[in-house]
Amino acid sequence: MLTKNDKKTIRAWAMFDWANSAYNLVITSTIFPAYYVAITANKATGDRVTFFGKSFVNTALSDYALATAYLVVAVLLPILTSIADYQGNKKIFMKCFTWLGALSCSCLFFFKLSNLEFGIISFALAAIGYTGGFVFYNSYLPEIATVDMQDKVSAKGFTYGYIGSVILQIICFVFVLFPEVFGLTAGSSAQLSFLLVGIWWIGFAYIPFTVLPKGSPNAQTHHHNLIKGGFVELANVWRQVKNMPLLKRYLPAFFFYSMGVQTIMLVAASFGAKILNLPTANLITVVLIIQLVAIAGANLMSRLSEKYGNVLILAVVVLVWILACVGAYFTTTATQFYMLAGVVGLIMGGIQSLSRSTYSKYLPQDISDTASFFSFYDVTEKLAIVGGMFSFGFIEELTGNMRNSALMLCIFFIIGLILLITLYKEERKIQKKV
């Protein structure tokens, strides 16, 4: 039986974040968006590209590709987590998604404008690999940590992720900033970074793969075929959630503010490259600052939540996100963008870490099918990203300005904030009764 709060197990678990967060930083947050905007920029055509014969705004196409990837994950995960719960082999699925992501990321080494379709498909498959592995990774949290330790352990995972991704980002930064020293061009240095991410990703992932247990079979709870069973499990989870007064209020709030948070994280670099014409080196520098600030943010929010409670801190953080969206709309200089990035970094780490641990704390602590409950959590988040990314790309294509897309995200945050306030009131009411 797995011993909770074991330091070795927790460190190994956190190393999964170390391994695959490099993808999130280099591919979705800095070098890929800058490289993609650079090779597809064409003011004469309004930055439009042709994808399988259909014309799109370049950044809107990448937004749609990510939205599609997250939709695929949202559909697949119920089926896969059902199989994982039934056979007790969720670590195998972590491995499969990790290999898919790492290999797809490595394929971006060959991405050029002449093979746009190949690059976009590889980009989307890498996103599927990255997000798909996370549901199984997240489902280990209540298994490796007691309730009182879950905020700290969750923050530790994000901290490892930020540190690992920053280290690789710095390595890639050297190639991008001084390509001639290594006999590279600006384009080939970016492509080399994609290959390095794939190698880093799969290499470090084998630390948690070696230490974490494969999972516990739960076949006796399954009475349906495995394909149908995943969706039946989600329906069962939802029926249980409806009888949990706090969790049923938390999930809608999480859904709406995640539409904003995840979208901003995925489009920030494209915004800086396209709207402010920031060079790749500047984008990498500012995102490195964001990552370092995010480490402090994740740990700061963990400490504040101990004193004031998770929900109140989440509400304050969401309010700051609203102000950040308004600030993005009016940002016109690089300096303003850097200042805004510092604020985003502080609240980015905190809201991700607290969201995961808050959900984990609201779960019944005696459940055995954690993969199904975290599948429900991840499907909620992935659908939020689908909605957020599609809305962001659609508003840009409709209005011709990415600033309008940024301002539109305020709507999602405001709804999330209102729902968090109602959750806070309900939590206080229950606490008074106890």
PERAHU-V153249 format. One line per field, one symbol per residue. ss: DSSP state (a for helix, b for strand, c for the rest). phi: phi as a letter, one per 20 degrees, with the letter a starting at -180 (. if undefined). psi: psi as a letter, one per 30 degrees, with the letter a starting at -180 (. if undefined). A space follows every 50 residues. Layout:
ss->???
phi->???
psi->???
This chain:
ss->ccccccaaaaaaaaaaaaaaaaaaaaaaacaaaaaaaaaaccaaaccbbb bccbbbbaaaaaaaaaaaaaaaaaaaaaaaaaaaaaaccaaaaaaaaaaa aaaaaaaaaaccaaaaaaaaaaaaaaaaaaaaaaaaaaccaaaaccaaaa aaaaaaaaaaaaaaaaaaaaaaaaaaacaaaacccaaaaaaaaaaaaaaa aaaaaaaaaaacccccccaaaccccaaaaaaaaaaaaaaaacccccaaaa aaaaaaaaaaaaaaaaaaaaaaaaaccccaaaaaaaaaaaaaaaaaaaaa aaaaaaaacaaaaaaaaaaaaaaaaaaaaacccaaaaaaaaaaaaaaaaa aaaaaaaaaaaacccccccaaaaaaaaaaaaaaaaaaaaaaaaaaaaaac caaaaaaaaaaaaaaaaaaaaaaaaaaaaaaaac
phi->.fefmfffffffgffffgfeffffffeedcffgfffffedfbffdmlecd clndecfgffffffffffgffgffffggffffffffemcffffgfffffg ffffffffgefcffcgfgffffffffffffffffffffffgfedcfgfdf fffffffffgffffffgfffffgffffcfffdmddgfffffffffffffg gfffffffffefffodfcffedccffffgfffffffffffffedgeffef fffggfffgegffffedgfffffeedlffggffffffffgffffffffff ffffffednffffgfffffffffffffffefccfffffffffffgfefff fffffffffffffffdfdeffffffffffgfffffgffffffffffffdm bffffffffggfffffffffffffffffffffff
psi->kkklgkeeeeeeeffeeeeffeeeeeeffdeeeeeeeeffkjffghhklk jhfkklkeeeeeeeeeeeeeeeeeeeeeeefeeeeefhhfeeeeeeeeee eeeeeefffgklefheeeeeeeeeeeeeeeeefeeeeeffefffkleffe eeeeeeeeeeeeeeeeeeeeeeeeeeehefegglleefeeeeeeeeeeee eeefffeefeeklflkkhfffkgllfeeeeeeeeeeeeeeefgjeeeffe eeeeeefeeeeeeeeffeeeeeeeefhkleeeeeeeeeeeeeeeeeeeee eeeeeeefkeeeeeeeeeeeeeeeeeeeegkfleeeeeeeeeeeeefeee eeeeeeeeeeeflkfgkfieeeefeeeeeeeeeeeeeeeeeeeeeeeefg kfeeeeeefeeeeeeeeeeeeeeeeeeeeeeee.
